[in-house]
Amino acid sequence: MSRMAYHKSEEVDLSLFRDGSHTCGDLVECWEATVLGIGCVKICPPVLVSSKLEPQETQPGTQTLMTQDTVRRIAFIHAPDAFLADTQQYGAMFMPVWAYTLAAYIEEPEHYDLKLFDIRFDDVKDVPAADLFVFSGVNQDYETIVATQAQLHEQYPDSTFVIGGPNTWSLNQAGEIAKLEMFDHIFIGDGEEAFPKFLTQFFAGEKSPKVLETKLRFDVSKARGFYRPFLDATYQRYYGAVLEVSRGCPFLCEFCDIRVLPDNNRAHNFSTEHIVSELDYLARLGIKQVLFAADNFIGDLHWAEELADKIIEWQNRTGQRVALYTWLTINLSRYPRILKKLRQANFDMLFIGVESFSNNSLLETAKVQNSTGDMIAALKEIQSYGFVVVAGLIFGFDSDTYESFDLTLEGMMKAGLISGDPSLLTALPGTPLFRRMKLSGRMRNNKNSLGGYKYCTNIRYLMPREEMVRGYQSFVKRFCEGRYQYERFKGFLDNLDNGNYLPLESKGYGSLGKYVSMVFKSPRAIKMLAQRLAQIAGRPDVAWYTIRAFSLVLSRSRRHRQLFGIFQFWLFAWTNAMLKYEGLSDTDFDIESVPAGFDRSLILPEHYTDFAGEDIPQAKVAAQQRVTVNQLRRLTV
C-alpha cells in the first residue's frame, strides 16, 4: 500500500496504489476505507517541500515550460466523497497513510515541489498549476474525483493527470476501466516501486502507457518508514495514527476481494523491527492511539506473537504506552497465550468480521473460521480479556431470511457485543460472489457509491425487497433502544468476571478529548456532535440508561480498572447509531430483489466452479467452492 508525505505547514495526500477495497461487513472499519484517509483535516496553504529550487508563481490557466532548472511540481489531490466521510466517520479524521508512505519512495524528494490539496477544505479554483496531478481514492470517491479532475483540467489543460488506488483496481476487475479515460495514466497494483519509476520517466520526457499495471507484489520487508517531514507537520490534525503492518489473508471468503489481489492469500508481514521503530517515533510525537492496518493481523500467528513480544519489550524499555486497534479473525479465541500477550501490548479494540449468526449464511460465503465452532463462546472468550470487538455484520446473504435480523440482535446480546453496525451484502469486482451474481443475471447498475442513499448495492437479493427494508427497520428500532443497549453493555462487563481481564496500561484507543478536538475542525461534525448530545438530553430513556450504565461502571471499577474508556466507546457507538438511523425510510434504500418467478437453479449458476485465474492454489479454491456449493444447493429446490 502506498502512503503519503508532508512538509512543514503542508499536507500531501495521495491515496495511491493500494489495490483493493474489501468490505468485511462494515465499511467504516474496512481497512481501505479507514487507511485511505476518509476524514482528513483542513490543509494549511501549501508550501515548497524540501526543494532546493524556488518555484515560479503561476496563475490559474497558465503553464510553465519545463527546463533543467525548473522545479518539478507534483500536486496530490485528495477528493473523498463528503457524504461518506460525514456519515461514516462522525467527525473523526484519520491520516492518509498511503500518501505518507508513497512520498517516502520518491528518490531525491528535494528535487520536487510537492503539494497536497483536500477539496473538502481547499477550493479547487485556488489550486496552483502543477506538472503532475495525482489522484486516488476508494470506490465511493469516484464521482467526486471525476468532478475535481474536470475542474483542474479546465484550469490547466497542459498538465498531466494520473490516478491509482482501490478504485482503479475495482474498475479494472469489473471491466470498466474506461470510466477513468479522462486521466492520462492509470496505475493498477502496488505503487511503492511503480510510481517512482514513472516519475523518473515522466520528467525525463519518456512516454509511458496509459494503463500501468503492476502484478508483482511489493516486498514489504523492504518497506520504508513514513516520510518524516510530512508526518511531523501534520500529525496533530488527525485522530491518532495509522500504521500498515501486514497484507494478505489465508482465508477464502466468497465475498471478500482480499483474495483477488496477486499472491494475497497469505500473510505479507512488515518486519517487527520496522513496526516497532515506527511505533516508537509516533509515540515520541505524543501520539497515544495507533491503528495497525492489516488484512488479517493473525494471518501468521507466529509473526503476530513475535510482534506482541517486541512491543511489550519496547514498552518496558521506553516506558511508552500506546493503545492499539487492528483487524483480525475470530480464530484468535483459540490462542489464550496470544490473547494475553496482545492485551499486555495494549491492544484495545479488535475488528472481527462476524458477518452473521446464521451458520447457513456463514457456510454460503465459506466463512469457515466462523462456522467451525460456537460463535458466541468465541466472542465472549476474546472479550473476557477486555478487548472491545468491533463486529462486522452483513445482511443479504442468499441463505438469510426475515428471521436473520432478530437472530443477529439476539447473538449480539448473548455475546455482549457493544459495537457492531451491519451493512448489506455487495458483490466486489473480482470476487467469486461477483462472478456468481453476474453468471446468474443478478447484477444491477447503481451509482457505485453511497450517493444520497444510506444503502445502495449492486446485486438482487433473494429476500423480497419489502422484507429486507422492513426487517432492517425493525432491527434498527430495537438496536437503538435504551434497554437493549444497556443489557449488551452489562453483558460485556459481566463477561470480565471470569478471570481473564487485563486492564490496559494506556489511555485506550477511544479518546473523548481527541475526538472533540477533531470535531471542532469541521462545521458539519460540530452539528453532529450537537445532535448527539440532544439525543441524550432530549430522550428520557436514553438519558436514563446512560446514567444506569455509568453507575454500573462506577460500581464495577472497584474490581476492574480502566472501564471508563469502554463506557465512553459504548455511548459513542450507540449515539452514532441513533444519528445514522434517525428517520430511516424506504426511500433510503436503493436495493432490489430478484423478480417474481426467478429460476432458483440460477442461485448456483453453470460455470461457477470453473477456474477463474485466481493466484491461489487450486486445492484451496476447490475447498471454498465445495463449502459454498453444498449450502447453495439447499436453496435451489
PyMOL commands that set and color helices and strands:
alter all, ss='L'
color gray80, all
select helices_A, chain A and resi 31-35+82-89+97-104+109-111+124-126+139-155+166-173+177-180+194-203+220-222+228-237+272-284+301-318+330-334+336-344+359-364+368-371+375-383+404-415+432-439+465-479+482-498+512-519+523-538+540-556+564-581+586-588+600-603+618-633
alter helices_A, ss='H'
color red, helices_A
select strands_A, chain A and resi 6-7+10-11+72-78+112-118+132-136+160-164+185-188+211-213+241-247+268-269+289-294+323-328+347-355+388-395+419-424+455-461+589-593
alter strands_A, ss='S'
color yellow, strands_A
deselect
rebuild
show_as cartoon
